[in-house]
């Protein structure tokens, strides 16, 4: 099915393209700063039980940011008159893949990890019988974060 589009004035096209790049950079930047700067810094500065609680709050906020950036990108891609159908489809799939990674972490893994930290009590999850399960979930979460981070780099490069 061919989709009829109303011609978009060139000034609007450049603004939409600029907004698309800005959202991609915001999303990628939050992923990179939280995952590779903030979280390691928090764990280096405070005890791991406190650090886990702080990073969990940051990751929850990252989930909302990812959701918002994905929604904004999908809308901007819909209205991007400068993209051919193939490139638009590629970018849509890229955004959806990043959103899937974010949702797996935010809705799938983080609540389970939080529950294990809570069940472990004040001694922390490392000293509990939940440590192995927690470590596996944490590793899977890190893998999804790395995948989403790499996809974010591609999104930034291809959104220009």
Secondary structure as GFF3:
##gff-version 3
##sequence-region A 1 160
A	DSSP	alpha_helix	10	33	.	.	.	ID=ss1
A	DSSP	pi_helix	34	38	.	.	.	ID=ss2
A	DSSP	alpha_helix	39	45	.	.	.	ID=ss3
A	DSSP	alpha_helix	48	78	.	.	.	ID=ss4
A	DSSP	alpha_helix	85	103	.	.	.	ID=ss5
A	DSSP	pi_helix	104	109	.	.	.	ID=ss6
A	DSSP	alpha_helix	110	120	.	.	.	ID=ss7
A	DSSP	three_ten_helix	121	123	.	.	.	ID=ss8
A	DSSP	three_ten_helix	125	127	.	.	.	ID=ss9
A	DSSP	alpha_helix	131	158	.	.	.	ID=ss10
###
